[in-house]
Amino acid sequence: MNIKAILSGKMQIHLFEVAQQNMEDYMASKPIYTFYCKLHDVLPETWRLIQLPLNRSVAQLAYAVMTTFEMQARHLFNVTVFKDPSNQNSLRRSKDDTVYTTDVDEDREVYGSSVADAVATQIDSVFAPGHREAVLNYDYGDGWKVSIVLVDIMTDPELKVRDLPRVIAGAGYGIVEDIGGTYGLYQLEDAFQNPTSGTDHDIEEKQAMREWFWLDHFDMNEFDRDEMNSRIKKIPGIYQRAYEKWKAPTAAEARLIMREN
């Protein structure tokens, strides 16, 4: 065995680790974007305050937001930037609005020339002090919408890039997949909070709903920041592979996403 080669290999590993640490320190000194994200049409208000580093794509921002609102990457999504932010709640889309998507060629047939590549576009080219707002659209059937508002651009030399993305604060649970939108969410909460109220038929329907969605409990007010920060470190990368590489989650990853661990 060549001792010099072994030492050389160890030195290369050491230098790589030093360079990686220096890069993490360097990245932490770069701008950090803070976004206020709020789920539309849901009470009590469900929102998150999320931080990401500068070098993230619009798609990566979407994966982070989806993770924190319990969206499980089962459906298509886009991030729409409205030329006139007051049109966010309108069903009409202007030709001047920009739709960021992970499938540009296919979605261009739907949205026209306003489609842009969410993977290739970094957040700093979309969000700036003069233009702070966008909307994440997820599951076009259930029609979930999350407003995304840039609230701050900051630097924090003490914050390492490995600590990002992170959730600073939040409230409310998020969505349940394939529940039928906001109305279905309220029905599910009632099924858990008031399981024996109503007629016999109502009680049977509530029981069937609880069993159908395989949930032990459900509370629209539930939010655990520490738990969410653990999830936001792991799950967005799984979603990135799913949407950009068409790679399905492993069995262990699926259990993590669905909170079966």
RASULZI-V331196 format. One record per backbone hydrogen bond with DSSP energy under -0.5 kcal/mol. CO is the residue of the C=O (numbers start at 1). NH is the residue of the N-H. If there is no record, write none. Layout:
# RASULZI-V331196
{{CO NH} {CO NH}}
This chain:
# RASULZI-V331196
{{1 3} {2 6} {3 7} {4 8} {5 9} {6 10} {7 11} {8 12} {9 13} {10 14} {11 15} {12 16} {13 17} {14 18} {15 19} {16 20} {17 21} {18 22} {19 23} {20 24} {21 25} {22 26} {23 27} {24 28} {24 161} {25 29} {26 29} {27 30} {28 156} {31 54} {32 154} {33 35} {33 52} {34 151} {34 152} {35 37} {35 50} {36 149} {37 48} {38 147} {39 42} {45 47} {46 39} {47 171} {48 37} {48 50} {49 168} {49 169} {50 35} {51 165} {51 166} {52 33} {54 56} {54 124} {56 123} {57 61} {58 62} {59 63} {60 64} {61 65} {62 66} {63 67} {64 68} {65 69} {66 71} {67 70} {69 175} {76 139} {78 80} {78 137} {79 100} {80 82} {80 135} {81 98} {83 85} {84 87} {85 88} {87 90} {94 97} {98 81} {98 100} {99 101} {99 116} {100 79} {101 118} {101 119} {103 107} {104 108} {105 109} {106 109} {107 110} {107 111} {108 112} {111 114} {112 115} {114 99} {116 101} {116 118} {117 121} {118 58} {118 59} {120 122} {121 58} {122 125} {123 126} {123 127} {126 128} {128 131} {131 128} {132 150} {134 148} {135 80} {135 137} {136 138} {136 146} {137 78} {138 144} {139 143} {139 144} {144 138} {145 40} {146 136} {147 38} {148 134} {149 36} {149 151} {152 34} {154 32} {156 159} {158 160} {160 163} {161 164} {166 51} {166 168} {169 49} {171 47} {176 179} {181 185} {182 186} {183 187} {184 188} {185 189} {186 190} {187 191} {188 192} {189 193} {190 194} {194 197} {199 203} {200 204} {201 205} {202 206} {203 207} {204 208} {205 209} {206 210} {207 211} {208 212} {209 213} {210 215} {211 214} {219 222} {220 173} {221 172} {223 225} {224 228} {225 229} {226 230} {227 231} {228 232} {229 233} {230 234} {231 234} {231 235} {234 238} {235 238} {235 239} {236 240} {237 241} {238 242} {239 243} {240 244} {240 245} {241 245} {241 247} {242 246} {246 248} {250 254} {251 255} {252 256} {253 257} {254 258} {255 260} {255 261} {256 259}}
